[in-house]
Amino acid sequence: MKHQSTALLILDMVNCFDFEGGVRLGAAAKRIAPRVLALRNRFDRCAAPTIYVNDNFAHWQGQFSDLIATCRDRGGASRAVVELLSPRPHDYHILKPKHSAFLATPLPILLAKLGVESLAICGVATDSCVLASAQDANMREYQLWVPEDCVAAISAARHQNALRIVSTSLNAKIQLSTSLSGIFPQ
């Protein structure tokens, strides 16, 4: 594995959005997907790893590919997002049982093997999985960057409240995805 100091985490964008508030979150995910794709492309150009971390939705025997197929079959925002943002063969992907990308997953081991010291976190939902993952990353002393235009929540208020916590309590840089200030070494 090539060592890289910064990785991109894409959280829960492969999603059926079949829960309360899911229609609104799906629409928000569809809106941010092109910016997440552009950011993923920037990471590719810098040879930095992209890691998809997704809820397993209690399908304990399922694989990441099963979730992608289900989203394609579902249509709507689910299909639109996976058609744009499905993991490629060189991307990493991890299924998680709960909100945080770190809880009961191999993510800490993968990040150590890749030599990652900084994380850019994008995806959904800002006030749930993004916030929980940012908290766990902060506890593990990763430098954090959350591109505010690449994360979304069910409502603008929930989105803004979570970004405020991530910025003030977790010392994460909150910037637009077009800025890579402080993310990649010069």
KEKE-3310 file (N, C-alpha, C; in steps of 0.2 Angstrom, whole numbers, plus 5000, padded with zeros to 4 digits):
npx = (5004:5002:5009:5000:4997:4984:4967:4951:4935:4920:4905:4890:4884:4880:4865:4848:4839:4827:4819:4812:4812:4820:4818:4820:4833:4839:4837:4845:4857:4858:4860:4872:4881:4888:4898:4905:4909:4918:4927:4932:4939:4949:4956:4960:4969:4979:4984:4979:4970:4953:4940:4926:4913:4900:4884:4877:4864:4858:4859:4867:4874:4876:4886:4896:4894:4881:4873:4875:4869:4856:4852:4853:4843:4832:4830:4826:4834:4843:4848:4853:4863:4872:4875:4883:4893:4898:4910:4926:4937:4949:4946:4943:4932:4920:4909:4898:4892:4885:4883:4896:4911:4921:4917:4918:4923:4936:4942:4951:4963:4966:4968:4980:4988:4989:4996:4989:4986:4977:4960:4948:4931:4916:4898:4883:4874:4875:4873:4873:4880:4891:4895:4897:4907:4917:4919:4925:4936:4943:4945:4955:4965:4966:4969:4956:4945:4931:4922:4910:4901:4900:4893:4878:4861:4845:4839:4842:4845:4849:4860:4868:4869:4877:4888:4893:4896:4906:4916:4919:4920:4927:4938:4939:4943:4932:4927:4924:4923:4931:4942:4958:4965:4978:4976:4983:5000:5012)
npy = (4994:5011:5024:5038:5054:5060:5056:5053:5052:5045:5046:5036:5038:5029:5023:5019:5028:5025:5028:5038:5054:5052:5054:5068:5069:5061:5069:5080:5073:5070:5082:5086:5077:5079:5088:5081:5071:5079:5082:5070:5067:5076:5072:5060:5065:5069:5057:5052:5042:5036:5032:5023:5023:5015:5012:4996:4994:4984:4972:4959:4949:4954:4962:4975:4977:4972:4981:4992:4987:4986:4999:5004:4997:5002:5015:5033:5045:5037:5028:5038:5044:5033:5029:5040:5040:5028:5016:5014:5001:5003:5010:5010:5001:5000:4992:4998:4996:5005:5023:5030:5029:5023:5014:4998:4994:4990:5002:5010:5002:5001:5015:5017:5008:5014:5026:5037:5054:5064:5068:5071:5073:5068:5067:5060:5059:5076:5079:5067:5053:5059:5069:5060:5052:5062:5065:5054:5053:5064:5061:5051:5059:5064:5076:5086:5090:5096:5098:5109:5110:5097:5089:5084:5086:5082:5094:5111:5118:5108:5104:5115:5117:5105:5107:5118:5113:5103:5112:5121:5112:5101:5106:5106:5110:5120:5122:5126:5114:5117:5122:5117:5121:5118:5104:5095:5091:5104)
npz = (5000:4996:5005:5011:5017:5019:5018:5009:5016:5011:5017:5019:5006:4998:4998:5002:5007:5014:5025:5039:5035:5024:5011:5010:5014:5004:4993:4996:4996:4983:4978:4983:4977:4964:4968:4978:4969:4961:4971:4975:4963:4963:4974:4968:4958:4966:4971:4982:4994:4993:5003:5005:5017:5024:5030:5035:5036:5044:5037:5039:5032:5020:5006:5001:4987:4986:4992:4983:4972:4976:4978:4965:4959:4966:4962:4959:4970:4976:4966:4957:4964:4966:4953:4950:4960:4963:4971:4964:4957:4963:4974:4992:5002:5016:5027:5040:5056:5064:5067:5067:5057:5062:5073:5077:5065:5052:5049:5057:5056:5043:5040:5047:5040:5028:5031:5035:5041:5041:5038:5026:5027:5020:5014:5020:5035:5040:5053:5060:5055:5049:5059:5071:5066:5064:5077:5082:5075:5079:5092:5090:5086:5072:5060:5054:5040:5034:5021:5018:5008:5003:5012:5020:5027:5034:5036:5034:5046:5054:5048:5048:5062:5066:5059:5066:5078:5074:5070:5081:5092:5088:5081:5068:5051:5042:5026:5009:4996:4985:4990:4995:5006:5017:5017:5008:5008:5003)
capx = (5000:5006:5007:4997:4995:4977:4962:4944:4930:4914:4900:4883:4881:4877:4860:4842:4835:4820:4818:4809:4816:4825:4816:4823:4840:4841:4837:4851:4863:4859:4862:4880:4885:4892:4903:4908:4913:4924:4932:4935:4943:4955:4960:4964:4975:4985:4986:4976:4965:4946:4937:4918:4911:4893:4880:4875:4857:4857:4860:4873:4877:4877:4892:4895:4891:4874:4870:4875:4864:4849:4851:4852:4836:4827:4829:4826:4840:4847:4851:4856:4869:4877:4878:4888:4898:4900:4917:4929:4941:4955:4944:4942:4925:4919:4902:4898:4885:4882:4884:4903:4915:4926:4915:4917:4925:4943:4945:4958:4969:4967:4971:4987:4992:4990:4999:4985:4986:4972:4954:4942:4925:4910:4893:4877:4870:4880:4871:4873:4886:4897:4897:4900:4914:4922:4921:4929:4942:4946:4948:4961:4970:4967:4967:4950:4943:4924:4920:4903:4896:4900:4890:4871:4857:4838:4837:4847:4846:4852:4867:4872:4871:4882:4895:4896:4900:4912:4921:4921:4922:4932:4943:4939:4942:4926:4929:4921:4927:4935:4948:4961:4970:4980:4974:4988:5007:5014)
capy = (5000:5017:5029:5045:5057:5062:5052:5056:5047:5047:5042:5034:5041:5023:5023:5018:5033:5022:5029:5044:5060:5049:5058:5075:5067:5058:5075:5083:5069:5070:5089:5087:5071:5081:5091:5075:5068:5083:5082:5063:5068:5080:5067:5055:5068:5069:5050:5051:5037:5037:5026:5023:5019:5015:5008:4990:4994:4978:4967:4957:4945:4958:4965:4982:4977:4971:4988:4996:4984:4988:5007:5005:4994:5007:5021:5040:5048:5031:5027:5044:5045:5027:5030:5045:5040:5021:5015:5011:4995:5005:5014:5006:5002:4997:4993:4999:4994:5011:5029:5031:5026:5020:5010:4991:4993:4990:5009:5012:4998:5004:5022:5016:5005:5019:5031:5043:5058:5069:5066:5075:5069:5071:5063:5061:5065:5080:5079:5060:5049:5064:5071:5054:5050:5067:5065:5048:5055:5069:5057:5048:5064:5065:5082:5085:5095:5095:5102:5111:5109:5090:5086:5087:5084:5082:5101:5116:5119:5102:5104:5121:5115:5100:5110:5123:5108:5100:5117:5123:5107:5096:5110:5104:5115:5120:5126:5124:5109:5120:5124:5112:5124:5114:5097:5091:5094:5108)
capz = (5000:4996:5011:5010:5024:5019:5014:5009:5018:5009:5021:5018:5000:4995:5003:4999:5009:5015:5033:5040:5032:5019:5004:5010:5014:4997:4988:4998:4994:4976:4976:4984:4974:4959:4972:4981:4964:4960:4977:4974:4957:4966:4978:4963:4955:4971:4973:4989:4994:4994:5007:5006:5023:5023:5035:5032:5036:5047:5032:5042:5028:5014:5004:4998:4980:4987:4993:4977:4967:4979:4977:4958:4958:4970:4958:4962:4972:4977:4959:4954:4968:4965:4946:4949:4965:4965:4972:4958:4959:4967:4981:4998:5005:5022:5029:5047:5059:5067:5065:5066:5053:5066:5077:5075:5058:5051:5047:5060:5054:5036:5040:5049:5035:5023:5034:5035:5047:5040:5035:5024:5028:5016:5014:5024:5037:5044:5060:5062:5054:5048:5066:5075:5063:5065:5084:5083:5071:5083:5098:5087:5084:5065:5057:5050:5036:5032:5015:5020:5002:5002:5017:5020:5032:5032:5036:5034:5053:5057:5044:5051:5070:5066:5056:5071:5083:5071:5069:5087:5097:5086:5078:5060:5046:5038:5020:5003:4993:4980:4994:4998:5010:5023:5016:5005:5009:4998)
cpx = (5004:5004:5005:4995:4988:4973:4955:4940:4924:4909:4893:4880:4878:4871:4853:4837:4828:4819:4815:4814:4821:4824:4820:4831:4843:4841:4843:4857:4864:4862:4870:4884:4889:4899:4908:4912:4919:4929:4936:4940:4950:4959:4964:4970:4981:4987:4984:4971:4958:4943:4930:4917:4903:4889:4878:4868:4854:4856:4867:4877:4878:4884:4891:4892:4883:4870:4870:4870:4857:4848:4850:4845:4831:4825:4829:4833:4845:4851:4855:4863:4874:4879:4883:4894:4900:4907:4920:4934:4947:4953:4943:4935:4924:4912:4903:4892:4881:4884:4891:4907:4920:4924:4914:4919:4933:4946:4951:4964:4971:4970:4978:4991:4994:4994:4995:4985:4980:4966:4950:4936:4919:4904:4887:4877:4875:4879:4871:4879:4892:4900:4900:4907:4919:4924:4926:4936:4946:4949:4954:4966:4971:4965:4961:4948:4936:4922:4912:4898:4896:4897:4882:4867:4850:4836:4843:4849:4850:4860:4871:4874:4877:4888:4898:4899:4906:4918:4923:4923:4927:4938:4944:4939:4936:4927:4925:4926:4932:4942:4951:4966:4971:4979:4980:4995:5009:5020)
cpy = (5006:5022:5036:5048:5060:5058:5055:5050:5050:5042:5042:5037:5035:5021:5023:5024:5031:5023:5036:5050:5058:5053:5064:5074:5065:5064:5079:5080:5070:5077:5090:5082:5074:5085:5086:5072:5072:5083:5075:5063:5071:5076:5062:5058:5069:5062:5049:5046:5039:5031:5028:5020:5020:5010:5002:4989:4987:4972:4963:4952:4948:4960:4972:4982:4975:4977:4992:4994:4986:4995:5008:5003:4999:5013:5028:5042:5043:5029:5032:5045:5039:5027:5035:5043:5033:5020:5012:5005:4997:5009:5008:5007:4998:4998:4994:4998:5000:5017:5031:5027:5021:5014:5003:4990:4992:4997:5011:5009:5000:5010:5021:5013:5010:5025:5038:5047:5063:5066:5071:5070:5072:5065:5065:5057:5069:5079:5072:5057:5054:5066:5066:5052:5055:5067:5059:5049:5059:5066:5053:5052:5065:5072:5082:5091:5092:5100:5103:5110:5102:5086:5089:5083:5084:5089:5105:5118:5114:5102:5109:5120:5110:5103:5115:5118:5105:5106:5119:5118:5103:5099:5108:5110:5114:5124:5123:5119:5111:5122:5118:5115:5119:5106:5093:5095:5098:5104)
cpz = (5000:5002:5009:5016:5024:5015:5014:5011:5015:5013:5019:5012:4996:4999:4999:5002:5011:5022:5033:5039:5027:5012:5004:5010:5007:4992:4990:4996:4986:4974:4977:4980:4969:4963:4975:4975:4962:4965:4976:4968:4959:4970:4973:4960:4960:4974:4980:4989:4996:4998:5008:5012:5023:5028:5031:5033:5039:5042:5034:5037:5021:5012:5001:4991:4981:4988:4987:4972:4970:4978:4969:4956:4961:4966:4962:4964:4973:4971:4957:4958:4966:4958:4946:4954:4967:4966:4966:4961:4964:4974:4986:5000:5011:5024:5037:5050:5062:5064:5063:5061:5056:5071:5074:5068:5058:5049:5050:5058:5047:5036:5042:5044:5029:5025:5034:5042:5047:5036:5032:5024:5024:5016:5018:5031:5041:5051:5063:5061:5053:5055:5070:5072:5064:5073:5085:5080:5076:5089:5096:5085:5076:5064:5053:5046:5034:5027:5016:5014:5000:5007:5017:5025:5030:5032:5036:5041:5056:5054:5048:5059:5070:5064:5062:5076:5080:5071:5076:5092:5095:5082:5071:5056:5042:5032:5014:5000:4988:4983:4997:5003:5016:5022:5014:5006:5002:4994)
residu = (MET:LYS:HIS:GLN:SER:THR:ALA:LEU:LEU:ILE:LEU:ASP:MET:VAL:ASN:CYS:PHE:ASP:PHE:GLU:GLY:GLY:VAL:ARG:LEU:GLY:ALA:ALA:ALA:LYS:ARG:ILE:ALA:PRO:ARG:VAL:LEU:ALA:LEU:ARG:ASN:ARG:PHE:ASP:ARG:CYS:ALA:ALA:PRO:THR:ILE:TYR:VAL:ASN:ASP:ASN:PHE:ALA:HIS:TRP:GLN:GLY:GLN:PHE:SER:ASP:LEU:ILE:ALA:THR:CYS:ARG:ASP:ARG:GLY:GLY:ALA:SER:ARG:ALA:VAL:VAL:GLU:LEU:LEU:SER:PRO:ARG:PRO:HIS:ASP:TYR:HIS:ILE:LEU:LYS:PRO:LYS:HIS:SER:ALA:PHE:LEU:ALA:THR:PRO:LEU:PRO:ILE:LEU:LEU:ALA:LYS:LEU:GLY:VAL:GLU:SER:LEU:ALA:ILE:CYS:GLY:VAL:ALA:THR:ASP:SER:CYS:VAL:LEU:ALA:SER:ALA:GLN:ASP:ALA:ASN:MET:ARG:GLU:TYR:GLN:LEU:TRP:VAL:PRO:GLU:ASP:CYS:VAL:ALA:ALA:ILE:SER:ALA:ALA:ARG:HIS:GLN:ASN:ALA:LEU:ARG:ILE:VAL:SER:THR:SER:LEU:ASN:ALA:LYS:ILE:GLN:LEU:SER:THR:SER:LEU:SER:GLY:ILE:PHE:PRO:GLN)
# end
